[in-house]
């Protein structure tokens, strides 16, 4: 366990159920006070009461729909003004059923607000305080689809690719700042997002479906190890490192003064 944030408050989004609720439980068990964010006040208050009783930590609830700029501003303000917050878990997210040509544009926009705009703005709100104190953590729950978009229809995978790329950039900019960042890329996890997206999780082979507790505990093991990218179901961590190294090897070839010869005609220029 990383000792540097033992007493910092953890703000967890999408905390009322599923992955967010388990993250809240695990951070409470580690001794972190909590701020729980989700739309459903009743579920938040029930969870807060249980966690406070079981783990004897202070738990605040902050009901908000993070897809709404007006409601999101309350959470941004809390992140800017509450100097006790040292851990941000960006877990809230949604999906919409159907392919790109089938989904209403308003539904896609709402998903982008929640999956992309909200974590970006929340990170922007908390970051100045973390930098000033030179400690803290930001955990972004992305998806394995961030690197395997072919396995999904619609724009959901693209929103998770953004979150992965944003985390990699953040890590580079925060090097030597004392702030840890982590992107978590779960595979199929048994949560309510499948029902909301109009998909039957039971249609997948059982060996592909991870339970929420298993996923979060693996992600936190990666967090404790200081991993930048954690893929809970990946047996060999070197597979990710080789993937990442192959991507980095492309860098010198991505910007040159002349187009590659393979894009040019075989006809000599002076013909």
Buried (B, 14 or more C-beta within 10 A) or exposed (E): EEEBBEEBBBBBBBBBBBBBBBBBBBBBEBBBBBBBBBBBEEBBBEBBEBBBEEBEBBBBBBBBBBBBEEBBEBBBEBBBEBEBBBBBBBBBBBBBBBEEEEBEEEBBEBBBBBBBBBBBBBBEBBBEBBBEEEBBBBBBBBBBBBBBBEEBBBBBBBBBBBBBEBBBEBBEEBEEBEBBBBBBBBBBBBBEBBEEBEBEBEEBEEEEBBEBEBBBBBBBEBBEEEBBBBBBBBEEBEEBEEBBEEEEEEEEEEEEEEEEEEEEEEEEEEE
